[in-house]
């Protein structure tokens, strides 16, 4: 009996344990590949006339930069494919693109992404936390801008988002960036502080002169 147990122990020592190394989790993937990831999502924006507009946002994970935005009434797969081309001209395309499973991302969109050499990474159904960076961006845009402004139409929404995008990328501090802005801000150590209004005073840029 003792001999059988010794033999069994010797055999098990050379047998593979488990099913091999575990693959990295989603959070680990997002953290390790941050500089190579862009995320996209659609934000629904109502107007004063009860119309419904869609704002398409593209976020770079590395510096939390708002890379691109566009506005439409009908986000078709063809329109979304064109936005991806305009957001990433020439050789600026990311390695990975994180998105949800909205049916708007149809065949034309997927074909364009594949042709640009981008690896499409849709999140799991019912798991918006997997696209948490751009979900947080949309929440920020709503709280700090869209919920405080009456939108009159597409042209007006583009103008508002353009002003906010400049503020978000150049001025607004981000905790994840050590309270720096996505595009970086120069530290001003001397001079009088002046408040420059943004979006008619909804936000301010404080500078020294």
C-alpha positions as CSV (number, residue, x, y, z in Angstrom):
1,X,0.0,0.0,0.0
2,X,2.8,2.3,0.9
3,X,4.5,1.5,-2.4
4,X,1.4,2.5,-4.3
5,X,1.2,5.9,-2.6
6,X,4.8,6.6,-3.4
7,X,4.3,5.7,-7.0
8,X,1.2,7.9,-7.2
9,X,3.1,10.8,-5.7
10,X,5.9,10.4,-8.2
11,X,3.5,10.4,-11.2
12,X,1.5,13.4,-9.9
13,X,4.7,15.4,-9.6
14,X,5.1,15.4,-13.4
15,X,1.5,15.9,-14.3
16,X,0.3,19.4,-15.3
17,X,-1.5,21.1,-12.5
18,X,-4.8,22.8,-13.3
19,X,-5.6,24.0,-16.9
20,X,-2.5,26.2,-17.3
21,X,-1.8,29.9,-16.5
22,X,-4.8,32.1,-16.0
23,X,-5.4,34.9,-18.5
24,X,-5.3,38.5,-17.3
25,X,-8.5,40.0,-16.0
26,X,-10.3,42.9,-17.7
27,X,-9.1,45.5,-15.1
28,X,-5.5,44.3,-15.5
29,X,-5.8,44.6,-19.3
30,X,-7.1,48.2,-19.1
31,X,-4.3,49.1,-16.7
32,X,-1.5,47.5,-18.6
33,X,-2.5,48.7,-22.0
34,X,-3.8,52.2,-21.0
35,X,-1.6,54.0,-23.5
36,X,-2.8,51.9,-26.4
37,X,-6.5,52.0,-25.6
38,X,-9.3,54.4,-26.8
39,X,-12.9,54.1,-25.6
40,X,-16.1,55.3,-27.3
41,X,-19.7,55.8,-26.4
42,X,-22.8,57.6,-27.4
43,X,-24.5,60.2,-25.1
44,X,-28.1,61.1,-25.6
45,X,-28.8,64.9,-25.3
46,X,-32.4,66.3,-25.3
47,X,-33.1,69.7,-26.7
48,X,-35.5,72.4,-25.7
49,X,-37.8,71.3,-28.5
50,X,-37.8,67.7,-27.1
51,X,-35.7,66.5,-30.0
52,X,-33.0,63.9,-29.2
53,X,-29.4,64.3,-30.3
54,X,-26.5,61.9,-30.0
55,X,-23.0,63.0,-29.0
56,X,-20.3,60.6,-29.9
57,X,-17.3,60.7,-27.6
58,X,-13.8,59.2,-28.0
59,X,-11.5,59.1,-25.0
60,X,-7.9,58.1,-24.8
61,X,-7.2,56.0,-21.7
62,X,-3.6,57.0,-21.2
63,X,-4.1,60.7,-20.4
64,X,-7.9,60.7,-20.1
65,X,-8.0,63.0,-23.1
66,X,-11.2,63.7,-25.0
67,X,-9.8,62.9,-28.4
68,X,-12.9,63.5,-30.6
69,X,-16.6,64.3,-30.4
70,X,-19.3,64.6,-33.0
71,X,-23.1,65.2,-33.0
72,X,-25.9,63.6,-35.0
73,X,-29.6,62.9,-34.9
74,X,-29.1,59.4,-36.4
75,X,-25.9,57.5,-35.4
76,X,-25.8,54.9,-38.2
77,X,-22.9,52.4,-38.6
78,X,-21.7,54.3,-41.6
79,X,-21.6,57.6,-39.7
80,X,-19.8,56.0,-36.8
81,X,-17.3,54.5,-39.1
82,X,-16.6,57.9,-40.6
83,X,-16.1,59.4,-37.1
84,X,-13.5,56.8,-36.3
85,X,-11.6,57.7,-39.5
86,X,-11.7,61.4,-38.6
87,X,-10.7,60.8,-34.9
88,X,-7.6,58.7,-35.8
89,X,-6.1,60.0,-39.1
90,X,-2.9,58.5,-40.5
91,X,-0.9,56.5,-38.0
92,X,-2.6,57.8,-34.8
93,X,-5.0,54.8,-34.4
94,X,-5.0,53.0,-31.0
95,X,-4.2,49.4,-30.7
96,X,-7.5,48.6,-28.9
97,X,-10.9,50.1,-29.0
98,X,-13.3,49.5,-26.1
99,X,-17.0,50.0,-26.7
100,X,-20.4,48.7,-25.7
101,X,-22.6,46.4,-27.7
102,X,-25.0,49.0,-29.1
103,X,-26.5,47.8,-32.4
104,X,-25.4,51.1,-34.0
105,X,-21.9,49.6,-34.3
106,X,-22.9,47.6,-37.3
107,X,-21.0,45.9,-40.1
108,X,-19.7,49.1,-41.7
109,X,-18.2,50.3,-38.4
110,X,-16.6,46.9,-37.6
111,X,-15.1,46.7,-41.1
112,X,-13.6,50.2,-40.8
113,X,-12.1,49.4,-37.5
114,X,-10.6,46.2,-38.7
115,X,-9.2,47.9,-41.9
116,X,-7.5,50.5,-39.7
117,X,-5.7,47.7,-37.8
118,X,-7.6,48.4,-34.5
119,X,-8.5,45.5,-32.3
120,X,-12.2,45.8,-31.5
121,X,-12.9,45.0,-27.8
122,X,-16.7,45.2,-27.1
123,X,-17.5,44.8,-23.4
124,X,-19.5,42.0,-21.9
125,X,-23.3,42.5,-22.0
126,X,-24.7,44.3,-18.9
127,X,-21.2,45.3,-17.7
128,X,-20.8,49.0,-18.2
129,X,-18.0,49.1,-15.6
130,X,-15.8,47.5,-18.2
131,X,-16.0,50.8,-20.2
132,X,-15.8,52.8,-17.0
133,X,-13.5,55.6,-18.2
134,X,-15.7,56.8,-20.9
135,X,-18.8,56.3,-18.7
136,X,-17.2,58.5,-16.1
137,X,-16.5,61.1,-18.9
138,X,-20.1,61.1,-19.9
139,X,-21.2,61.6,-16.3
140,X,-18.7,64.5,-16.0
141,X,-19.9,66.2,-19.2
142,X,-23.5,65.9,-18.0
143,X,-22.9,67.2,-14.5
144,X,-20.5,70.0,-15.4
145,X,-22.0,71.1,-18.7
146,X,-25.1,69.6,-20.4
147,X,-27.3,69.5,-17.3
148,X,-26.7,73.2,-16.8
149,X,-27.3,74.4,-20.4
150,X,-30.4,74.5,-22.6
151,X,-29.5,72.9,-26.0
152,X,-31.3,74.4,-29.0
153,X,-30.0,72.2,-31.8
154,X,-27.1,70.4,-33.4
155,X,-25.0,73.5,-34.1
156,X,-25.5,74.8,-30.5
157,X,-24.5,71.4,-29.0
158,X,-21.4,71.3,-31.1
159,X,-20.4,74.8,-30.0
160,X,-21.0,73.9,-26.3
161,X,-19.1,70.6,-26.5
162,X,-16.2,72.3,-28.3
163,X,-15.8,74.9,-25.5
164,X,-16.1,72.2,-22.8
165,X,-13.7,69.9,-24.6
166,X,-11.0,72.6,-24.6
167,X,-11.7,73.2,-20.9
168,X,-11.6,69.5,-20.1
169,X,-8.4,68.8,-21.9
170,X,-6.4,72.0,-21.1
171,X,-7.7,73.3,-17.8
172,X,-9.7,70.8,-15.7
173,X,-7.7,68.9,-13.1
174,X,-7.8,65.1,-13.0
175,X,-7.1,63.2,-9.8
176,X,-5.8,60.3,-11.9
177,X,-3.2,62.6,-13.4
178,X,-2.0,64.1,-10.1
179,X,-4.4,67.0,-10.6
180,X,-2.9,67.9,-14.0
181,X,-5.0,68.3,-17.2
182,X,-4.8,65.8,-20.0
183,X,-2.8,68.1,-22.2
184,X,-0.7,69.3,-19.3
185,X,-0.6,72.7,-17.5
186,X,2.4,74.8,-16.7
187,X,2.8,75.7,-13.1
188,X,2.6,79.5,-12.5
189,X,4.3,80.5,-9.3
190,X,4.1,84.3,-9.4
191,X,1.8,87.0,-10.5
192,X,-1.8,88.1,-9.7
193,X,-4.5,85.5,-10.1
194,X,-7.2,86.3,-12.7
195,X,-10.3,84.2,-13.4
196,X,-11.0,83.7,-17.1
197,X,-14.7,82.7,-17.6
198,X,-15.5,79.6,-19.7
199,X,-18.9,78.7,-21.1
200,X,-20.3,82.1,-20.0
201,X,-19.0,81.7,-16.4
202,X,-20.1,78.1,-15.9
203,X,-16.4,77.3,-15.3
204,X,-13.3,79.4,-14.9
205,X,-9.6,79.2,-15.8
206,X,-7.5,80.7,-13.0
207,X,-4.2,82.1,-14.3
208,X,-1.4,84.4,-13.0
209,X,-0.5,87.5,-14.9
